[in-house]
Amino acid sequence: MPHKFNADRRDKIAKQKYQVTNWPAYNESLRQRGDLTIWVKDEALSLWTAEADIAG
């Protein structure tokens, strides 16, 4: 019970509350959070070839 020993004398700091005022922008930012964009040069694409599938 060490956490409760001085509980009555500890400072009580209220948790901050955030209120969203622009819901469309907030929803879009959440949707974009997992977006990963990769830029590949045309020279790299021209050199890249897929291996043939010879599974038989």
N, CA, C, O and CB atoms as a CASP TS submission, in Angstrom:
PFRMAT TS
TARGET T0000
AUTHOR 0000-0000-0000
METHOD Language model
MODEL 1
PARENT N/A
ATOM      1  N   MET     1       0.787  -1.194   0.000  1.00  0.00           N
ATOM      2  CA  MET     1       0.000   0.000   0.000  1.00  0.00           C
ATOM      3  C   MET     1       0.840   1.273   0.000  1.00  0.00           C
ATOM      4  O   MET     1       0.395   2.281   0.549  1.00  0.00           O
ATOM      5  CB  MET     1      -0.901  -0.010   1.168  1.00  0.00           C
ATOM      6  N   PRO     2       2.028   1.273  -0.588  1.00  0.00           N
ATOM      7  CA  PRO     2       2.836   2.496  -0.563  1.00  0.00           C
ATOM      8  C   PRO     2       2.233   3.625  -1.379  1.00  0.00           C
ATOM      9  O   PRO     2       2.523   4.790  -1.111  1.00  0.00           O
ATOM     10  CB  PRO     2       4.220   2.204  -1.070  1.00  0.00           C
ATOM     11  N   HIS     3       1.403   3.317  -2.364  1.00  0.00           N
ATOM     12  CA  HIS     3       0.817   4.364  -3.195  1.00  0.00           C
ATOM     13  C   HIS     3      -0.293   5.115  -2.466  1.00  0.00           C
ATOM     14  O   HIS     3      -0.610   6.252  -2.817  1.00  0.00           O
ATOM     15  CB  HIS     3       0.276   3.767  -4.483  1.00  0.00           C
ATOM     16  N   LYS     4      -0.876   4.493  -1.468  1.00  0.00           N
ATOM     17  CA  LYS     4      -1.982   5.122  -0.749  1.00  0.00           C
ATOM     18  C   LYS     4      -1.529   5.810   0.546  1.00  0.00           C
ATOM     19  O   LYS     4      -2.338   6.418   1.247  1.00  0.00           O
ATOM     20  CB  LYS     4      -3.041   4.082  -0.430  1.00  0.00           C
ATOM     21  N   PHE     5      -0.234   5.711   0.854  1.00  0.00           N
ATOM     22  CA  PHE     5       0.247   6.203   2.138  1.00  0.00           C
ATOM     23  C   PHE     5       0.000   7.701   2.316  1.00  0.00           C
ATOM     24  O   PHE     5      -0.521   8.122   3.349  1.00  0.00           O
ATOM     25  CB  PHE     5       1.724   5.907   2.279  1.00  0.00           C
ATOM     26  N   ASN     6       0.374   8.519   1.306  1.00  0.00           N
ATOM     27  CA  ASN     6       0.187   9.963   1.388  1.00  0.00           C
ATOM     28  C   ASN     6      -0.869  10.463   0.416  1.00  0.00           C
ATOM     29  O   ASN     6      -0.815  11.619  -0.005  1.00  0.00           O
ATOM     30  CB  ASN     6       1.494  10.670   1.125  1.00  0.00           C
ATOM     31  N   ALA     7      -1.808   9.640   0.058  1.00  0.00           N
ATOM     32  CA  ALA     7      -2.782  10.004  -0.970  1.00  0.00           C
ATOM     33  C   ALA     7      -3.608  11.223  -0.584  1.00  0.00           C
ATOM     34  O   ALA     7      -3.947  12.031  -1.449  1.00  0.00           O
ATOM     35  CB  ALA     7      -3.700   8.839  -1.245  1.00  0.00           C
ATOM     36  N   ASP     8      -3.936  11.373   0.687  1.00  0.00           N
ATOM     37  CA  ASP     8      -4.763  12.512   1.086  1.00  0.00           C
ATOM     38  C   ASP     8      -3.992  13.823   1.053  1.00  0.00           C
ATOM     39  O   ASP     8      -4.609  14.888   1.015  1.00  0.00           O
ATOM     40  CB  ASP     8      -5.322  12.287   2.474  1.00  0.00           C
ATOM     41  N   ARG     9      -2.656  13.781   1.066  1.00  0.00           N
ATOM     42  CA  ARG     9      -1.857  15.009   1.055  1.00  0.00           C
ATOM     43  C   ARG     9      -1.228  15.307  -0.299  1.00  0.00           C
ATOM     44  O   ARG     9      -0.598  16.352  -0.464  1.00  0.00           O
ATOM     45  CB  ARG     9      -0.776  14.918   2.091  1.00  0.00           C
ATOM     46  N   ARG    10      -1.382  14.425  -1.257  1.00  0.00           N
ATOM     47  CA  ARG    10      -0.795  14.640  -2.576  1.00  0.00           C
ATOM     48  C   ARG    10      -1.578  15.691  -3.345  1.00  0.00           C
ATOM     49  O   ARG    10      -2.769  15.898  -3.114  1.00  0.00           O
ATOM     50  CB  ARG    10      -0.750  13.329  -3.367  1.00  0.00           C
ATOM     51  N   ASP    11      -0.876  16.356  -4.274  1.00  0.00           N
ATOM     52  CA  ASP    11      -1.546  17.330  -5.135  1.00  0.00           C
ATOM     53  C   ASP    11      -2.471  16.602  -6.089  1.00  0.00           C
ATOM     54  O   ASP    11      -2.118  15.575  -6.668  1.00  0.00           O
ATOM     55  CB  ASP    11      -0.520  18.186  -5.917  1.00  0.00           C
ATOM     56  N   LYS    12      -3.625  17.141  -6.233  1.00  0.00           N
ATOM     57  CA  LYS    12      -4.608  16.562  -7.151  1.00  0.00           C
ATOM     58  C   LYS    12      -4.546  17.359  -8.455  1.00  0.00           C
ATOM     59  O   LYS    12      -4.943  18.523  -8.492  1.00  0.00           O
ATOM     60  CB  LYS    12      -6.065  16.581  -6.532  1.00  0.00           C
ATOM     61  N   ILE    13      -4.057  16.743  -9.505  1.00  0.00           N
ATOM     62  CA  ILE    13      -3.952  17.394 -10.810  1.00  0.00           C
ATOM     63  C   ILE    13      -5.000  16.765 -11.711  1.00  0.00           C
ATOM     64  O   ILE    13      -4.965  15.565 -11.985  1.00  0.00           O
ATOM     65  CB  ILE    13      -2.506  17.254 -11.424  1.00  0.00           C
ATOM     66  N   ALA    14      -5.918  17.578 -12.158  1.00  0.00           N
ATOM     67  CA  ALA    14      -6.985  17.085 -13.012  1.00  0.00           C
ATOM     68  C   ALA    14      -6.437  16.773 -14.408  1.00  0.00           C
ATOM     69  O   ALA    14      -5.561  17.472 -14.917  1.00  0.00           O
ATOM     70  CB  ALA    14      -8.134  18.113 -13.093  1.00  0.00           C
ATOM     71  N   LYS    15      -6.961  15.729 -15.002  1.00  0.00           N
ATOM     72  CA  LYS    15      -6.558  15.363 -16.346  1.00  0.00           C
ATOM     73  C   LYS    15      -7.136  16.371 -17.335  1.00  0.00           C
ATOM     74  O   LYS    15      -8.315  16.720 -17.271  1.00  0.00           O
ATOM     75  CB  LYS    15      -7.015  13.925 -16.688  1.00  0.00           C
ATOM     76  N   GLN    16      -6.281  16.832 -18.253  1.00  0.00           N
ATOM     77  CA  GLN    16      -6.736  17.805 -19.227  1.00  0.00           C
ATOM     78  C   GLN    16      -7.704  17.154 -20.202  1.00  0.00           C
ATOM     79  O   GLN    16      -7.539  15.997 -20.589  1.00  0.00           O
ATOM     80  CB  GLN    16      -5.548  18.419 -19.976  1.00  0.00           C
ATOM     81  N   LYS    17      -8.705  17.910 -20.585  1.00  0.00           N
ATOM     82  CA  LYS    17      -9.699  17.422 -21.536  1.00  0.00           C
ATOM     83  C   LYS    17      -9.558  18.208 -22.827  1.00  0.00           C
ATOM     84  O   LYS    17      -9.503  19.438 -22.817  1.00  0.00           O
ATOM     85  CB  LYS    17     -11.143  17.546 -20.962  1.00  0.00           C
ATOM     86  N   TYR    18      -9.500  17.496 -23.924  1.00  0.00           N
ATOM     87  CA  TYR    18      -9.396  18.122 -25.232  1.00  0.00           C
ATOM     88  C   TYR    18     -10.719  17.973 -25.953  1.00  0.00           C
ATOM     89  O   TYR    18     -11.320  16.899 -25.958  1.00  0.00           O
ATOM     90  CB  TYR    18      -8.246  17.505 -26.057  1.00  0.00           C
ATOM     91  N   GLN    19     -11.165  19.047 -26.557  1.00  0.00           N
ATOM     92  CA  GLN    19     -12.432  19.017 -27.271  1.00  0.00           C
ATOM     93  C   GLN    19     -12.167  19.297 -28.746  1.00  0.00           C
ATOM     94  O   GLN    19     -11.578  20.319 -29.099  1.00  0.00           O
ATOM     95  CB  GLN    19     -13.438  20.047 -26.677  1.00  0.00           C
ATOM     96  N   VAL    20     -12.603  18.391 -29.587  1.00  0.00           N
ATOM     97  CA  VAL    20     -12.416  18.539 -31.027  1.00  0.00           C
ATOM     98  C   VAL    20     -13.458  19.512 -31.549  1.00  0.00           C
ATOM     99  O   VAL    20     -14.651  19.365 -31.286  1.00  0.00           O
ATOM    100  CB  VAL    20     -12.517  17.165 -31.759  1.00  0.00           C
ATOM    101  N   THR    21     -12.993  20.513 -32.296  1.00  0.00           N
ATOM    102  CA  THR    21     -13.918  21.497 -32.846  1.00  0.00           C
ATOM    103  C   THR    21     -14.084  21.345 -34.351  1.00  0.00           C
ATOM    104  O   THR    21     -15.077  21.808 -34.912  1.00  0.00           O
ATOM    105  CB  THR    21     -13.442  22.895 -32.523  1.00  0.00           C
ATOM    106  N   ASN    22     -13.127  20.703 -35.010  1.00  0.00           N
ATOM    107  CA  ASN    22     -13.192  20.537 -36.460  1.00  0.00           C
ATOM    108  C   ASN    22     -13.184  19.033 -36.770  1.00  0.00           C
ATOM    109  O   ASN    22     -12.136  18.456 -37.065  1.00  0.00           O
ATOM    110  CB  ASN    22     -11.993  21.275 -37.175  1.00  0.00           C
ATOM    111  N   TRP    23     -14.360  18.413 -36.700  1.00  0.00           N
ATOM    112  CA  TRP    23     -14.444  16.961 -36.859  1.00  0.00           C
ATOM    113  C   TRP    23     -13.986  16.456 -38.218  1.00  0.00           C
ATOM    114  O   TRP    23     -13.307  15.430 -38.254  1.00  0.00           O
ATOM    115  CB  TRP    23     -15.843  16.519 -36.627  1.00  0.00           C
ATOM    116  N   PRO    24     -14.307  17.100 -39.346  1.00  0.00           N
ATOM    117  CA  PRO    24     -13.829  16.580 -40.627  1.00  0.00           C
ATOM    118  C   PRO    24     -12.302  16.528 -40.715  1.00  0.00           C
ATOM    119  O   PRO    24     -11.747  15.547 -41.210  1.00  0.00           O
ATOM    120  CB  PRO    24     -14.371  17.429 -41.755  1.00  0.00           C
ATOM    121  N   ALA    25     -11.627  17.561 -40.246  1.00  0.00           N
ATOM    122  CA  ALA    25     -10.162  17.570 -40.275  1.00  0.00           C
ATOM    123  C   ALA    25      -9.590  16.523 -39.318  1.00  0.00           C
ATOM    124  O   ALA    25      -8.587  15.879 -39.626  1.00  0.00           O
ATOM    125  CB  ALA    25      -9.625  18.969 -39.912  1.00  0.00           C
ATOM    126  N   TYR    26     -10.226  16.356 -38.164  1.00  0.00           N
ATOM    127  CA  TYR    26      -9.773  15.367 -37.194  1.00  0.00           C
ATOM    128  C   TYR    26      -9.916  13.948 -37.758  1.00  0.00           C
ATOM    129  O   TYR    26      -8.998  13.138 -37.631  1.00  0.00           O
ATOM    130  CB  TYR    26     -10.565  15.506 -35.881  1.00  0.00           C
ATOM    131  N   ASN    27     -11.045  13.648 -38.368  1.00  0.00           N
ATOM    132  CA  ASN    27     -11.253  12.328 -38.958  1.00  0.00           C
ATOM    133  C   ASN    27     -10.271  12.068 -40.087  1.00  0.00           C
ATOM    134  O   ASN    27      -9.756  10.957 -40.214  1.00  0.00           O
ATOM    135  CB  ASN    27     -12.680  12.192 -39.470  1.00  0.00           C
ATOM    136  N   GLU    28     -10.006  13.070 -40.903  1.00  0.00           N
ATOM    137  CA  GLU    28      -9.050  12.914 -42.001  1.00  0.00           C
ATOM    138  C   GLU    28      -7.643  12.685 -41.464  1.00  0.00           C
ATOM    139  O   GLU    28      -6.893  11.885 -42.024  1.00  0.00           O
ATOM    140  CB  GLU    28      -9.072  14.148 -42.915  1.00  0.00           C
ATOM    141  N   SER    29      -7.274  13.374 -40.390  1.00  0.00           N
ATOM    142  CA  SER    29      -5.944  13.167 -39.816  1.00  0.00           C
ATOM    143  C   SER    29      -5.806  11.753 -39.254  1.00  0.00           C
ATOM    144  O   SER    29      -4.734  11.156 -39.347  1.00  0.00           O
ATOM    145  CB  SER    29      -5.668  14.204 -38.713  1.00  0.00           C
ATOM    146  N   LEU    30      -6.874  11.211 -38.674  1.00  0.00           N
ATOM    147  CA  LEU    30      -6.820   9.831 -38.197  1.00  0.00           C
ATOM    148  C   LEU    30      -6.705   8.850 -39.355  1.00  0.00           C
ATOM    149  O   LEU    30      -5.998   7.847 -39.259  1.00  0.00           O
ATOM    150  CB  LEU    30      -8.056   9.510 -37.362  1.00  0.00           C
ATOM    151  N   ARG    31      -7.396   9.137 -40.439  1.00  0.00           N
ATOM    152  CA  ARG    31      -7.335   8.254 -41.608  1.00  0.00           C
ATOM    153  C   ARG    31      -5.947   8.293 -42.238  1.00  0.00           C
ATOM    154  O   ARG    31      -5.454   7.266 -42.704  1.00  0.00           O
ATOM    155  CB  ARG    31      -8.402   8.655 -42.646  1.00  0.00           C
ATOM    156  N   GLN    32      -5.313   9.460 -42.259  1.00  0.00           N
ATOM    157  CA  GLN    32      -3.997   9.611 -42.867  1.00  0.00           C
ATOM    158  C   GLN    32      -2.877   9.103 -41.964  1.00  0.00           C
ATOM    159  O   GLN    32      -1.737   8.976 -42.411  1.00  0.00           O
ATOM    160  CB  GLN    32      -3.755  11.060 -43.212  1.00  0.00           C
ATOM    161  N   ARG    33      -3.177   8.816 -40.729  1.00  0.00           N
ATOM    162  CA  ARG    33      -2.140   8.410 -39.773  1.00  0.00           C
ATOM    163  C   ARG    33      -1.394   7.161 -40.236  1.00  0.00           C
ATOM    164  O   ARG    33      -0.185   7.059 -40.027  1.00  0.00           O
ATOM    165  CB  ARG    33      -2.760   8.160 -38.402  1.00  0.00           C
ATOM    166  N   GLY    34      -2.080   6.220 -40.852  1.00  0.00           N
ATOM    167  CA  GLY    34      -1.445   4.986 -41.288  1.00  0.00           C
ATOM    168  C   GLY    34      -1.003   5.002 -42.729  1.00  0.00           C
ATOM    169  O   GLY    34      -0.617   3.962 -43.261  1.00  0.00           O
ATOM    170  N   ASP    35      -1.048   6.155 -43.384  1.00  0.00           N
ATOM    171  CA  ASP    35      -0.688   6.252 -44.796  1.00  0.00           C
ATOM    172  C   ASP    35       0.825   6.290 -44.953  1.00  0.00           C
ATOM    173  O   ASP    35       1.512   7.009 -44.227  1.00  0.00           O
ATOM    174  CB  ASP    35      -1.324   7.499 -45.436  1.00  0.00           C
ATOM    175  N   LEU    36       1.340   5.520 -45.896  1.00  0.00           N
ATOM    176  CA  LEU    36       2.766   5.500 -46.190  1.00  0.00           C
ATOM    177  C   LEU    36       2.941   5.683 -47.689  1.00  0.00           C
ATOM    178  O   LEU    36       2.514   4.840 -48.477  1.00  0.00           O
ATOM    179  CB  LEU    36       3.433   4.174 -45.702  1.00  0.00           C
ATOM    180  N   THR    37       3.557   6.764 -48.073  1.00  0.00           N
ATOM    181  CA  THR    37       3.770   7.067 -49.480  1.00  0.00           C
ATOM    182  C   THR    37       5.240   6.865 -49.815  1.00  0.00           C
ATOM    183  O   THR    37       6.117   7.377 -49.120  1.00  0.00           O
ATOM    184  CB  THR    37       3.322   8.512 -49.813  1.00  0.00           C
ATOM    185  N   ILE    38       5.506   6.119 -50.877  1.00  0.00           N
ATOM    186  CA  ILE    38       6.875   5.855 -51.305  1.00  0.00           C
ATOM    187  C   ILE    38       7.034   6.369 -52.727  1.00  0.00           C
ATOM    188  O   ILE    38       6.250   6.031 -53.613  1.00  0.00           O
ATOM    189  CB  ILE    38       7.220   4.332 -51.213  1.00  0.00           C
ATOM    190  N   TRP    39       8.050   7.183 -52.931  1.00  0.00           N
ATOM    191  CA  TRP    39       8.331   7.715 -54.253  1.00  0.00           C
ATOM    192  C   TRP    39       9.483   6.913 -54.854  1.00  0.00           C
ATOM    193  O   TRP    39      10.547   6.801 -54.245  1.00  0.00           O
ATOM    194  CB  TRP    39       8.673   9.240 -54.189  1.00  0.00           C
ATOM    195  N   VAL    40       9.272   6.350 -56.057  1.00  0.00           N
ATOM    196  CA  VAL    40      10.279   5.551 -56.733  1.00  0.00           C
ATOM    197  C   VAL    40      10.578   6.217 -58.079  1.00  0.00           C
ATOM    198  O   VAL    40       9.664   6.556 -58.832  1.00  0.00           O
ATOM    199  CB  VAL    40       9.800   4.065 -56.919  1.00  0.00           C
ATOM    200  N   LYS    41      11.854   6.395 -58.366  1.00  0.00           N
ATOM    201  CA  LYS    41      12.240   7.016 -59.636  1.00  0.00           C
ATOM    202  C   LYS    41      11.932   6.074 -60.792  1.00  0.00           C
ATOM    203  O   LYS    41      11.899   4.855 -60.630  1.00  0.00           O
ATOM    204  CB  LYS    41      13.740   7.389 -59.631  1.00  0.00           C
ATOM    205  N   ASP    42      11.708   6.665 -61.963  1.00  0.00           N
ATOM    206  CA  ASP    42      11.426   5.875 -63.162  1.00  0.00           C
ATOM    207  C   ASP    42      12.603   4.978 -63.528  1.00  0.00           C
ATOM    208  O   ASP    42      12.410   3.874 -64.036  1.00  0.00           O
ATOM    209  CB  ASP    42      11.087   6.793 -64.334  1.00  0.00           C
ATOM    210  N   GLU    43      13.827   5.452 -63.269  1.00  0.00           N
ATOM    211  CA  GLU    43      15.009   4.634 -63.571  1.00  0.00           C
ATOM    212  C   GLU    43      15.018   3.351 -62.739  1.00  0.00           C
ATOM    213  O   GLU    43      15.390   2.289 -63.236  1.00  0.00           O
ATOM    214  CB  GLU    43      16.298   5.438 -63.311  1.00  0.00           C
ATOM    215  N   ALA    44      14.613   3.451 -61.488  1.00  0.00           N
ATOM    216  CA  ALA    44      14.573   2.275 -60.622  1.00  0.00           C
ATOM    217  C   ALA    44      13.484   1.312 -61.078  1.00  0.00           C
ATOM    218  O   ALA    44      13.673   0.097 -61.029  1.00  0.00           O
ATOM    219  CB  ALA    44      14.340   2.688 -59.162  1.00  0.00           C
ATOM    220  N   LEU    45      12.356   1.839 -61.515  1.00  0.00           N
ATOM    221  CA  LEU    45      11.282   0.971 -61.997  1.00  0.00           C
ATOM    222  C   LEU    45      11.675   0.252 -63.280  1.00  0.00           C
ATOM    223  O   LEU    45      11.299  -0.901 -63.488  1.00  0.00           O
ATOM    224  CB  LEU    45      10.012   1.781 -62.225  1.00  0.00           C
ATOM    225  N   SER    46      12.426   0.925 -64.137  1.00  0.00           N
ATOM    226  CA  SER    46      12.823   0.276 -65.395  1.00  0.00           C
ATOM    227  C   SER    46      13.833  -0.831 -65.147  1.00  0.00           C
ATOM    228  O   SER    46      13.912  -1.764 -65.947  1.00  0.00           O
ATOM    229  CB  SER    46      13.407   1.304 -66.369  1.00  0.00           C
ATOM    230  N   LEU    47      14.605  -0.767 -64.078  1.00  0.00           N
ATOM    231  CA  LEU    47      15.583  -1.799 -63.758  1.00  0.00           C
ATOM    232  C   LEU    47      14.985  -2.953 -62.972  1.00  0.00           C
ATOM    233  O   LEU    47      15.604  -4.010 -62.851  1.00  0.00           O
ATOM    234  CB  LEU    47      16.721  -1.202 -62.983  1.00  0.00           C
ATOM    235  N   TRP    48      13.805  -2.762 -62.444  1.00  0.00           N
ATOM    236  CA  TRP    48      13.202  -3.780 -61.589  1.00  0.00           C
ATOM    237  C   TRP    48      12.381  -4.737 -62.427  1.00  0.00           C
ATOM    238  O   TRP    48      11.485  -4.316 -63.159  1.00  0.00           O
ATOM    239  CB  TRP    48      12.330  -3.138 -60.500  1.00  0.00           C
ATOM    240  N   THR    49      12.678  -6.020 -62.325  1.00  0.00           N
ATOM    241  CA  THR    49      11.919  -7.055 -63.026  1.00  0.00           C
ATOM    242  C   THR    49      11.509  -8.128 -62.039  1.00  0.00           C
ATOM    243  O   THR    49      12.258  -8.468 -61.123  1.00  0.00           O
ATOM    244  CB  THR    49      12.742  -7.666 -64.185  1.00  0.00           C
ATOM    245  N   ALA    50      10.344  -8.645 -62.230  1.00  0.00           N
ATOM    246  CA  ALA    50       9.853  -9.716 -61.352  1.00  0.00           C
ATOM    247  C   ALA    50      10.397 -11.052 -61.830  1.00  0.00           C
ATOM    248  O   ALA    50      10.577 -11.287 -63.025  1.00  0.00           O
ATOM    249  CB  ALA    50       8.298  -9.744 -61.315  1.00  0.00           C
ATOM    250  N   GLU    51      10.653 -11.924 -60.854  1.00  0.00           N
ATOM    251  CA  GLU    51      11.123 -13.262 -61.208  1.00  0.00           C
ATOM    252  C   GLU    51       9.987 -14.087 -61.761  1.00  0.00           C
ATOM    253  O   GLU    51       8.836 -13.931 -61.351  1.00  0.00           O
ATOM    254  CB  GLU    51      11.744 -13.962 -59.997  1.00  0.00           C
ATOM    255  N   ALA    52      10.310 -14.972 -62.700  1.00  0.00           N
ATOM    256  CA  ALA    52       9.305 -15.855 -63.286  1.00  0.00           C
ATOM    257  C   ALA    52       8.912 -16.919 -62.261  1.00  0.00           C
ATOM    258  O   ALA    52       9.752 -17.432 -61.521  1.00  0.00           O
ATOM    259  CB  ALA    52       9.837 -16.515 -64.594  1.00  0.00           C
ATOM    260  N   ASP    53       7.643 -17.231 -62.237  1.00  0.00           N
ATOM    261  CA  ASP    53       7.143 -18.246 -61.317  1.00  0.00           C
ATOM    262  C   ASP    53       7.230 -19.603 -61.998  1.00  0.00           C
ATOM    263  O   ASP    53       6.463 -19.888 -62.918  1.00  0.00           O
ATOM    264  CB  ASP    53       5.681 -17.936 -60.874  1.00  0.00           C
ATOM    265  N   ILE    54       8.152 -20.433 -61.555  1.00  0.00           N
ATOM    266  CA  ILE    54       8.318 -21.776 -62.155  1.00  0.00           C
ATOM    267  C   ILE    54       7.975 -22.830 -61.108  1.00  0.00           C
ATOM    268  O   ILE    54       8.805 -23.661 -60.740  1.00  0.00           O
ATOM    269  CB  ILE    54       9.786 -21.987 -62.691  1.00  0.00           C
ATOM    270  N   ALA    55       6.738 -22.775 -60.643  1.00  0.00           N
ATOM    271  CA  ALA    55       6.301 -23.716 -59.606  1.00  0.00           C
ATOM    272  C   ALA    55       6.045 -25.101 -60.189  1.00  0.00           C
ATOM    273  O   ALA    55       6.002 -26.094 -59.463  1.00  0.00           O
ATOM    274  CB  ALA    55       5.033 -23.198 -58.914  1.00  0.00           C
ATOM    275  N   GLY    56       5.876 -25.155 -61.497  1.00  0.00           N
ATOM    276  CA  GLY    56       5.783 -26.450 -62.116  1.00  0.00           C
ATOM    277  C   GLY    56       4.465 -26.900 -62.427  1.00  0.00           C
ATOM    278  O   GLY    56       4.296 -27.998 -62.958  1.00  0.00           O
TER
END
